[in-house]
Amino acid sequence: MNKAEKTKTIAKYQRQEGDTGSPEVQIAVLTFRITELTEHLRSNKKDNSTRRGLLAMVARRRKLLTYLNKENHETYLSIVKDLKIRIH
């Protein structure tokens, strides 16, 4: 993810101008990084350090999604649908 893509993603999901820490923004950025690392691991099957980092990102995103679901269920449903994230 280059800087332009990241800025565009943050602008799309931020709550207000300058917001980079809200759960929505963090989930979106993590989702794009997870997608990129998944593609990398398809061609580099033995890259275990990247796999470990990917699993950590997936766990962090899962925790943020759980938090968002508790705090604002409508936003949770819209972000899951928009980012095409599989849930249980």
NORWO-V491470 format. One record per residue. RES is the residue in one letter. PHI is phi in whole degrees, -180 to 180 (NA if undefined). OMEGA is omega in whole degrees, 0 to 359 (none if undefined). Layout:
res phi omega
RES PHI OMEGA
RES PHI OMEGA
This chain:
res phi omega
M NA 179
N -86 187
K -64 181
A -66 179
E -64 180
K -66 178
T -62 179
K -64 179
T -64 180
I -63 180
A -63 182
K -70 188
Y -106 183
Q -72 180
R -78 179
Q -148 182
E -60 178
G 87 182
D -82 176
T -124 186
G -110 181
S -67 181
P -57 181
E -61 180
V -67 181
Q -62 179
I -64 181
A -64 180
V -65 179
L -63 180
T -62 180
F -69 177
R -67 178
I -63 179
T -62 180
E -64 181
L -69 177
T -64 177
E -63 178
H -61 183
L -73 176
R -65 180
S -97 180
N -125 189
K -65 184
K -97 181
D -82 187
N -74 179
S -69 176
T -68 178
R -61 179
R -65 177
G -64 178
L -62 180
L -63 177
A -66 179
M -65 179
V -63 179
A -65 179
R -64 179
R -64 179
R -61 179
K -65 178
L -65 178
L -65 177
T -62 178
Y -61 181
L -63 179
N -63 179
K -71 185
E -81 185
N -150 187
H -64 181
E -65 178
T -64 177
Y -57 181
L -63 181
S -69 181
I -72 177
V -65 179
K -69 183
D -67 182
L -90 180
K 56 179
I -93 176
R -76 175
I -122 186
H -3 none
